[in-house]
Amino acid sequence: MSDVKNVSEKSLQSVLAPQITEKATMVADKFNQVAFKVAQNATKKDVKDAIEAMFKVEVAAVNLLNMNGKTKRAGRSFGKRSDWKKAYVSLKPGQEINFTGE
């Protein structure tokens, strides 16, 4: 049998979306890292397993950040966006994730 990892459903659902921003693009070029929006209960191991299974790349390290939601104001009323979690995934040298589909 091939070397297919047994990845749990929780791991695959932990990665929600890639973060395509100016800062994320700069980090990708400079440090060979990719930013993802992940679930609040995601762990480093879950994110690593999911990225390796979905994109067929080798992950060197994962850094997780808790992002606080912004406080917004409309007239007299205040509101708050929900908090979320971001993951910076460091890829091993020679590895690359292409989101453009080319």
N, C-alpha and C positions, 0 to 999 in steps of 0.2 A: 504494500500500500504506500501511497505517497506521504510526504510529511505534512499532512493537513492537521492543524491544531484543532483541538476540541474547544471551541470558544463558546462560552455561555451566552444565553439570551440577554442577561443583564449587562454583560460587557458590550455586546453589539448595540444595545439601546442607550449606552452611556454617552456616545458621541452624537451630538445633535446636528451640528453644522460647522463648516469651516468659517473662520473669520477672515474676510477679504477686505482689509483696510490698508491705508498707507503705512501705518506702523507695522502691521503684520507682514506686508510685502518687504519692508526694509529689513525686518528681522530674518525673514526667509532668505534674502540675498546675503546678508552679512554673516549669520550664524547657522545656516542650514536648519532652521526651525520652522514649524508650521503651527499656526494658532487655530484652535477649535473651541466652539461653544459646547460644553458638556453638561450632563445632568448634575443636579446639586449633590446627589449621593454617590457620584462616581469616584473611584479610587484610581491611583496611578496605574495599578496592575490592570484594571478594567480598560482604561484608555489605551494602554500599550497593546493589550491583546486585540482590542477592536481595530486599531489602526493597522496593525500587522496583518490582520485577517482581511480587512476591507481593501487596502491599497497594495498589498503584497510587497511591503518594504520592511526594512529592519530598523527598529527604534532603539536609539541609544539611551535616551532619558525622557522623562515626562515631568514637567513642573505645573502644578495646579495653583490657580489664584481665585479667591473669592472676590467677585466684583460687586460692589454696593450699587443698588439702583439709585438713579438720580431723583432728587426732589424737584418736582415741577409745580408751577403756580399758574393758575388761570383766574385772574381777578382776585377775589378774596379767598378763594378755596385753594388748598394745598393738596397735592397728591404725591405718590411715590411710586416709581417703577419698581418692579420686583428685582430682587437680588439674583445673580446668576454666577456660574463658575466657568472659568476659562482655562484651557490647557495649552501650554507650549510644548510641542513634541519635537525633540531633537532627533534628527535622522543620522544614521551612520554615514560616513563619507562615501560618495558615489550614489547614494539613494536620493530619490526625488519624487514628489507628489505633484502631478499636473492636474489642476482643476478645470482647465480650459477645454479638455476633451480632444486635444490634438494628438 
